Amino acid sequence: MTGQMETGFFSTQLMLAAFAAALSFVAMPAAVAQDVQLDTPVSDAVMQTLQQAAANSLNAVVVPEHSSLQAIPGSPVDAGAKPTVLYMGADYCPYCAAVRWPLLLALMRFGEFSGVKYMRSSHDDVYADTVTLSFHGAGYTSDYVKFASVELQDREGDRLERPNQRQIEIFRKFDMPPYTQSAGGIPFLYLDGQYMQSGAPFNPAVLKDETWANVAAALDTPESPLRQAIVGTANVYTAAICALTDGQPARVCNATAVTAAAKAMAGAVE
């Protein structure tokens, strides 16, 4: 776990309130000219390339040196529903940018996305203009797992989405010490009470000067640093989701890459 995150996203006072008040952020100027129109649906060609990479990499043993997930004594997001993967972030956040690529890849192995959008992180933050995706307005269908995403703010720092009460409770409990080094950081990932992550799984610098098509294509290129970072993290996420779904679907959870990631995670816990 890199520990890289947007820290102090929620002030202590705000976290103890009902989360009704809007947060105060300085608006950020738009980035330089883009190769695609931001906040529009990702092309079918790029999504198909990502889907193919998600499938092809199931039997390629790519595991990061350090797992970005930690086991926690949590509870399900919704005890009466399918296991839930909860993501909380913001479009402007470069560390969130790094999480979305492997998270998308992992979840593609269990279901289908619709409405995922092109996005870059803020022009004025560290790792400016990091190429990424946005889950704002996206749909996800799966027979095995539910995906709940909250993109708290847009690229300019304006309010975008609000978490519900259950999501607030989870964030307040686990996105703070002793589970994290500081309270209220994003990105925040919660895998139905069994695993969590606060911060980026790898350095966003690996995405510098890339395009969406280049990132998608690199995931099937063995020597690519992007493949090592994104596919390796996706395999860890996949292994964790398989723990939530009791090993289903078997074609995913019994794949070589996923079982290797599960063993690495077990070794890290020991």
C-alpha positions in Angstrom: 0.0 0.0 0.0 1.5 3.3 -1.1 -0.4 5.5 1.4 -0.8 8.1 -1.2 -4.2 9.8 -0.9 -6.0 13.1 -0.7 -5.9 13.5 3.1 -8.4 15.2 5.4 -11.1 15.1 2.8 -13.7 15.3 5.6 -13.0 17.5 8.6 -13.6 16.0 12.0 -16.4 18.5 12.6 -18.0 17.6 9.3 -17.7 13.9 9.9 -19.5 14.2 13.2 -22.3 16.2 11.5 -25.0 14.7 9.4 -23.0 15.2 6.2 -25.6 17.6 4.9 -23.4 20.6 4.5 -21.4 21.0 1.3 -17.7 20.9 1.5 -15.7 24.0 0.7 -13.1 23.6 -2.0 -11.3 26.0 -4.3 -12.4 25.6 -7.9 -9.8 24.4 -10.3 -9.3 25.6 -13.9 -10.0 23.3 -16.8 -7.1 21.3 -18.1 -5.4 21.9 -21.4 -6.9 20.6 -24.6 -7.9 16.9 -24.4 -7.6 14.1 -26.9 -11.2 13.2 -26.1 -14.1 15.0 -24.6 -14.0 14.6 -20.8 -17.1 13.4 -19.0 -18.5 11.6 -22.0 -18.9 7.8 -22.3 -15.8 5.8 -23.0 -15.8 4.5 -26.6 -16.9 1.0 -27.3 -13.5 0.2 -28.7 -11.7 1.2 -25.5 -14.2 -0.7 -23.3 -13.9 -3.8 -25.5 -10.1 -3.6 -25.2 -10.3 -3.3 -21.4 -12.8 -6.2 -21.3 -10.4 -8.4 -23.4 -7.5 -7.5 -21.1 -9.6 -8.4 -18.0 -10.2 -11.9 -19.5 -6.7 -12.4 -21.1 -4.9 -11.5 -17.8 -6.7 -14.1 -15.7 -4.0 -16.7 -16.5 -1.0 -14.3 -16.4 0.5 -14.3 -12.9 1.0 -10.6 -12.2 1.1 -9.7 -8.6 2.2 -6.4 -7.0 5.1 -6.4 -4.5 2.8 -5.1 -1.8 -0.9 -5.7 -1.5 -2.9 -2.5 -1.3 -5.7 -4.2 0.7 -5.9 -4.9 4.4 -8.2 -7.3 6.2 -10.6 -5.7 8.6 -13.2 -6.8 11.1 -16.1 -5.1 9.3 -19.7 -6.0 8.4 -21.5 -6.2 5.1 -22.7 -3.1 3.4 -26.1 -4.6 3.1 -26.6 -7.9 4.9 -29.7 -8.7 2.8 -28.1 -8.2 -0.6 -25.2 -9.5 -2.7 -21.7 -8.6 -1.5 -20.9 -5.0 -2.1 -17.8 -3.3 -3.3 -17.9 0.3 -2.1 -15.7 3.0 -3.7 -15.5 6.6 -2.6 -13.4 9.2 -4.5 -13.6 12.3 -6.6 -12.9 13.1 -10.2 -10.2 15.7 -9.4 -8.2 13.3 -7.2 -5.1 11.7 -8.9 -4.9 8.9 -6.4 -8.5 8.0 -7.2 -7.4 8.0 -10.8 -5.0 5.1 -10.0 -7.6 3.1 -8.2 -10.3 3.2 -10.9 -8.3 1.4 -13.6 -7.7 -1.9 -11.7 -11.0 -1.7 -10.0 -12.8 -1.5 -13.3 -10.7 -4.4 -14.7 -11.4 -6.6 -11.6 -15.2 -5.9 -11.7 -15.4 -6.6 -15.4 -14.5 -10.2 -14.5 -17.8 -10.4 -12.5 -20.2 -8.3 -14.5 -20.7 -5.5 -17.0 -20.3 -1.8 -16.9 -22.3 0.9 -18.8 -21.8 4.6 -18.9 -18.2 4.8 -17.7 -16.8 8.2 -18.7 -13.5 9.7 -19.7 -11.9 11.7 -17.0 -8.6 13.3 -16.0 -7.6 14.4 -12.5 -7.3 18.1 -11.7 -5.0 20.3 -13.8 -3.6 21.9 -10.6 -3.1 19.0 -8.3 -0.1 16.7 -8.0 0.2 14.3 -10.9 -1.8 16.8 -12.9 -4.2 15.6 -15.7 -3.8 12.0 -14.8 -5.7 9.9 -17.3 -8.5 8.0 -15.7 -12.2 7.2 -15.8 -15.2 8.4 -13.8 -17.9 6.2 -12.3 -20.3 9.1 -12.0 -23.6 8.0 -13.6 -22.2 4.6 -14.6 -24.2 1.4 -14.2 -23.0 -2.1 -13.2 -24.8 -5.4 -13.4 -23.5 -8.7 -12.0 -24.9 -12.0 -10.7 -22.2 -12.1 -8.0 -21.5 -8.7 -6.6 -22.9 -5.2 -6.3 -20.8 -2.1 -7.0 -21.5 1.2 -5.2 -19.5 4.2 -6.2 -19.6 7.7 -4.8 -17.7 10.3 -6.8 -17.9 13.1 -4.2 -16.7 16.0 -6.4 -16.1 16.7 -10.1 -12.8 17.8 -11.7 -13.3 21.4 -10.7 -14.0 20.5 -7.0 -17.7 21.1 -7.1 -20.1 18.7 -5.3 -21.1 15.8 -7.5 -22.5 12.9 -5.4 -23.4 12.3 -1.8 -23.0 9.1 0.1 -25.9 7.5 1.9 -26.1 7.0 5.6 -24.7 3.5 5.6 -21.7 4.6 3.4 -21.1 7.5 5.8 -21.0 5.1 8.8 -18.5 2.8 7.0 -16.3 5.8 6.1 -16.3 7.2 9.6 -15.4 3.9 11.1 -12.7 2.6 8.8 -11.2 5.6 7.0 -9.3 6.7 10.1 -6.7 5.4 12.5 -5.9 2.6 13.4 -6.9 1.5 9.9 -5.3 4.5 8.1 -2.6 6.9 9.0 -4.9 9.9 8.8 -8.7 10.4 8.9 -10.9 11.2 6.0 -8.7 10.4 3.0 -9.7 9.4 -0.5 -9.8 7.1 -2.4 -11.5 4.8 0.0 -12.4 1.2 -1.0 -14.4 -1.1 1.2 -15.0 -4.7 0.2 -18.1 -5.7 2.2 -16.5 -5.7 5.5 -13.6 -8.1 4.8 -11.1 -5.8 3.1 -10.4 -2.1 2.7 -8.0 0.3 1.1 -7.3 3.9 1.7 -5.0 5.6 -0.7 -3.6 4.7 -4.1 -2.5 1.1 -4.9 0.5 2.4 -7.0 2.1 5.7 -7.9 -0.1 7.7 -10.4 3.1 8.8 -12.1 3.0 5.6 -14.1 0.0 7.1 -16.0 1.8 10.3 -16.9 1.3 11.5 -20.5 -0.8 8.4 -21.4 -4.1 8.3 -23.3 -7.0 6.0 -22.6 -6.4 3.9 -25.6 -2.7 3.5 -24.8 -3.5 2.4 -21.2 -6.0 -0.2 -22.4 -3.6 -1.6 -25.0 -0.7 -1.7 -22.5 -2.6 -4.1 -20.3 -2.0 -6.9 -22.8 1.7 -6.0 -23.2 3.8 -8.2 -20.8 6.7 -5.8 -20.4 4.6 -2.7 -19.7 4.9 -1.0 -16.3 1.2 -0.1 -16.7 0.3 -3.8 -16.9 2.4 -4.6 -13.8 0.6 -1.9 -11.8 -2.9 -2.1 -13.1 -3.3 -5.9 -13.8 -1.3 -6.8 -10.7 -3.7 -4.7 -8.5 -6.7 -5.9 -10.4 -5.7 -9.5 -9.6 -5.5 -8.6 -5.9 -8.9 -7.0 -6.0 -10.3 -10.0 -7.9 -9.0 -12.4 -5.3 -10.6 -10.3 -2.5 -13.9 -10.2 -4.4 -13.8 -14.0 -4.8 -13.6 -14.2 -1.0 -16.9 -12.3 -0.9 -18.6 -14.5 -3.5 -17.5 -17.9 -2.1 -15.3 -18.5 -5.1 -17.8 -17.7 -7.8 -17.7 -17.6 -10.7 -15.2 -20.5 -10.7 -13.7 -19.6 -14.1 -12.5 -16.3 -12.5 -11.8 -17.4 -9.0 -9.9 -20.5 -10.0 -7.8 -18.8 -12.6 -4.0 -18.9 -12.2 -3.6 -15.2 -11.7 -6.3 -15.0 -9.1 -5.2 -18.0 -7.0 -1.6 -16.6 -7.1 -2.9 -13.2 -5.8 -4.9 -14.9 -3.1 -1.8 -16.8 -1.9 0.2 -13.6 -1.9 -2.6 -11.9 0.2 -2.6 -14.8 2.6 1.1 -14.6 3.0 1.0 -10.8 3.7 -1.6 -11.4 6.4 0.5 -14.1 8.1 
